[in-house]
Amino acid sequence: MTDLILHDALPAARRRLGEALAAAGRADADAHLLAVSKTKPAAAIRQAWGLGQRDFGENYLQEALDKQAELADLTDIVWHFIGPLQSNKTRAVAEHFAWVHSLDREKIARRLNDQRPATLGPLNVCLQVNISEEASKSGVTLAALPALAEAVLALPALRLRGLMAIPAPAEGLAAQRRPYARLREALEALRERFPEAPLDTLSMGMSNDLEAAILEGATLVRLGTAIFGERSTTANQ
């Protein structure tokens, strides 16, 4: 990724988001880009930061920790962990990230809560929902979602912000919207059930279906390829 490509791609992604919001009748401030920087070098993140991007999503823990160390001078970066989360990774995630989007088990929630340094304040979390009910995908089922939300809300070092999903690929706007509509409805149901909770986040939509996600209420759109170009097939996990 050269400086020139990133200087073109990031503003183009912002314009695309703005156009999608306008088409949905939503305000510009209603949704934000989460730049998915997995497998991309720290230099590319620094370039994006120089263009005003502050929120970055990482899937692979060791790769992310290496980048965080290299970019420690950029103190206003907001790091989001968006990959599968195993028990042996929770301490480092709790200590080095502001957000986790992939929480789907109470055991992991309790570990994050217990390992979150008090000096950092509560860790923002989204519950990952297996919205397309794919056997190969992580995520809590819709049926089990209320119980998990209730458990997370009882943990003082976590702040439950909303839901995340990665639906099965679909062709056409209508087909892409359906799983996102289900996720939106699930969040609305949680808001009714837990009215005191700060449930303000729908982390959904990627480079190939941003418009569908925005139409269904996305507040964080995870864009990688549209900003950084094609990814490497290898990464330091």
C-alpha positions in Angstrom: 0.0 0.0 0.0 1.6 3.2 -1.1 0.9 6.6 0.4 -0.9 7.6 -2.8 -3.3 4.6 -2.7 -4.2 5.2 0.9 -4.7 8.9 0.4 -7.2 8.0 -2.3 -8.8 5.0 -0.6 -9.6 6.3 2.8 -11.4 9.5 1.6 -13.3 7.3 -0.9 -14.4 5.0 1.9 -15.6 8.0 3.9 -17.5 9.4 1.0 -19.1 6.0 0.5 -20.2 5.9 4.1 -21.5 9.4 3.9 -23.5 8.6 0.8 -24.9 5.4 2.4 -26.0 7.4 5.5 -27.6 10.1 3.3 -29.5 7.4 1.3 -30.7 5.9 4.5 -31.9 9.3 5.9 -29.3 9.2 8.7 -27.0 11.9 10.0 -23.2 11.8 9.2 -22.5 11.3 12.9 -24.7 8.2 13.1 -22.0 5.7 12.0 -18.2 5.6 11.9 -15.5 3.6 10.0 -13.5 1.0 11.8 -10.4 0.5 9.8 -9.6 -3.3 9.8 -5.8 -3.3 9.7 -5.1 -7.0 10.2 -2.1 -8.2 8.2 -1.2 -4.6 7.3 2.0 -3.0 8.5 2.2 -0.4 11.2 3.3 2.1 8.6 -0.1 1.8 6.9 -1.9 2.4 10.1 0.3 5.5 10.8 -0.6 6.8 7.3 -4.3 6.3 8.0 -3.9 8.0 11.4 -2.3 10.9 9.6 -5.4 11.2 7.5 -7.6 11.4 10.6 -8.5 7.8 11.2 -8.5 6.8 14.9 -10.3 3.5 15.2 -8.5 0.4 14.1 -9.6 -3.3 14.3 -7.2 -6.2 14.7 -7.9 -10.0 14.5 -4.6 -11.5 15.4 -3.3 -10.8 18.9 0.4 -11.0 18.6 0.4 -9.0 15.4 -1.7 -6.3 17.1 0.6 -6.1 20.1 3.6 -5.7 17.9 1.9 -2.8 16.0 0.7 -1.2 19.3 4.3 -1.1 20.5 5.5 0.4 17.2 2.8 3.0 17.3 2.9 3.8 21.0 3.5 7.5 20.2 0.0 7.8 18.6 -1.7 8.0 22.0 -5.2 8.7 20.6 -5.5 5.5 18.6 -8.5 3.4 19.7 -7.8 -0.3 19.3 -10.6 -2.8 18.7 -10.1 -6.5 19.0 -12.5 -8.2 16.4 -11.1 -11.7 16.0 -12.0 -15.0 17.8 -11.0 -14.8 21.4 -9.6 -17.8 23.3 -9.0 -18.0 27.0 -5.2 -17.8 26.7 -5.6 -14.4 25.0 -7.9 -12.6 27.3 -5.4 -11.0 29.6 -3.5 -9.3 26.8 -6.7 -8.2 25.2 -8.0 -6.8 28.5 -4.8 -4.9 29.0 -4.3 -3.5 25.5 -7.6 -2.9 23.8 -10.5 -0.4 24.3 -13.1 -2.5 22.5 -13.8 -6.2 22.0 -16.4 -7.1 19.3 -16.2 -10.9 19.4 -17.5 -11.8 22.9 -19.7 -14.8 22.7 -19.2 -16.8 26.0 -19.7 -16.0 29.6 -16.4 -17.7 30.5 -14.5 -15.3 28.3 -16.5 -12.3 29.6 -15.5 -13.2 33.2 -11.9 -13.5 32.3 -11.9 -10.2 30.6 -13.6 -8.6 33.6 -11.2 -10.1 36.1 -8.1 -9.2 34.0 -9.1 -5.6 33.0 -6.8 -3.1 34.7 -8.8 -0.7 36.9 -6.7 2.2 35.6 -8.1 1.7 32.1 -11.8 1.9 33.0 -14.4 -0.6 31.7 -13.7 -2.5 28.5 -16.3 -1.8 25.8 -17.7 -5.0 24.4 -20.1 -6.2 21.7 -21.6 -9.6 21.8 -21.0 -11.5 18.5 -24.2 -13.1 17.3 -24.1 -16.1 14.8 -26.9 -14.3 12.9 -26.8 -16.7 9.9 -26.6 -19.8 12.2 -23.5 -21.1 10.4 -21.8 -24.1 12.1 -18.4 -22.8 11.1 -18.9 -19.3 12.6 -18.4 -18.1 16.1 -21.1 -16.3 18.0 -24.0 -16.7 20.4 -27.4 -17.8 19.1 -30.3 -15.4 19.2 -32.0 -17.7 21.7 -29.0 -17.5 24.1 -28.3 -13.8 23.6 -30.5 -12.4 26.5 -28.9 -14.6 29.1 -25.4 -13.7 27.9 -26.2 -10.0 27.9 -27.5 -10.3 31.4 -24.4 -12.0 32.6 -22.1 -9.4 30.9 -24.1 -6.5 32.3 -23.4 -7.8 35.8 -19.6 -7.5 35.3 -18.3 -4.1 36.5 -15.1 -4.0 34.4 -17.1 -4.5 31.1 -19.4 -2.1 29.4 -21.9 -3.8 27.1 -22.3 -1.5 24.1 -24.1 -3.7 21.5 -23.9 -6.5 19.0 -21.7 -7.6 16.2 -22.3 -10.1 13.4 -20.6 -11.5 10.3 -23.4 -12.9 8.1 -23.1 -15.4 5.4 -22.2 -13.8 2.1 -25.3 -12.8 0.1 -25.9 -11.3 -3.3 -28.2 -8.3 -3.7 -29.2 -5.5 -1.3 -32.4 -7.2 -0.1 -30.6 -10.4 0.8 -27.8 -8.6 2.5 -30.2 -6.6 4.6 -32.1 -9.5 6.1 -29.5 -10.7 8.6 -28.7 -7.2 9.6 -32.4 -6.5 10.2 -32.4 -9.5 12.6 -29.4 -8.1 14.4 -31.0 -4.7 14.7 -34.2 -6.3 16.1 -32.2 -8.3 18.6 -30.5 -5.1 19.8 -33.9 -3.3 20.1 -35.2 -6.3 22.2 -32.2 -6.0 24.5 -32.8 -2.3 24.9 -36.4 -3.0 26.0 -35.2 -5.7 28.4 -32.3 -3.8 29.8 -33.3 -0.1 29.6 -30.4 1.2 31.7 -27.7 -0.4 29.6 -25.7 1.8 27.1 -26.7 -0.3 24.1 -25.8 2.1 21.3 -23.6 0.0 19.0 -24.3 -2.2 16.0 -20.9 -3.4 14.6 -21.9 -4.7 11.2 -21.1 -4.2 7.6 -17.9 -4.7 5.6 -16.5 -3.6 2.3 -18.9 -5.7 0.2 -22.2 -4.8 2.1 -21.7 -1.4 3.8 -24.9 0.0 2.2 -27.1 -2.8 3.5 -25.7 -2.5 7.0 -26.2 1.3 7.1 -29.8 0.9 6.0 -30.4 -1.4 9.0 -28.8 0.8 11.5 -25.0 0.0 11.7 -23.0 2.4 13.9 -19.6 0.9 13.3 -18.7 -0.4 9.8 -15.6 -2.6 9.6 -13.7 -1.8 6.4 -10.4 -3.4 5.5 -10.0 -4.0 1.8 -11.8 -0.8 0.9 -9.2 1.2 2.9 -5.9 -0.8 2.8 -6.4 -3.0 -0.3 -6.2 -6.8 -0.5 -4.8 -8.5 2.6 -1.9 -10.9 2.9 -2.9 -14.5 3.4 -0.4 -14.9 6.3 -0.3 -13.2 9.7 1.5 -13.4 13.0 -1.2 -14.8 15.3 
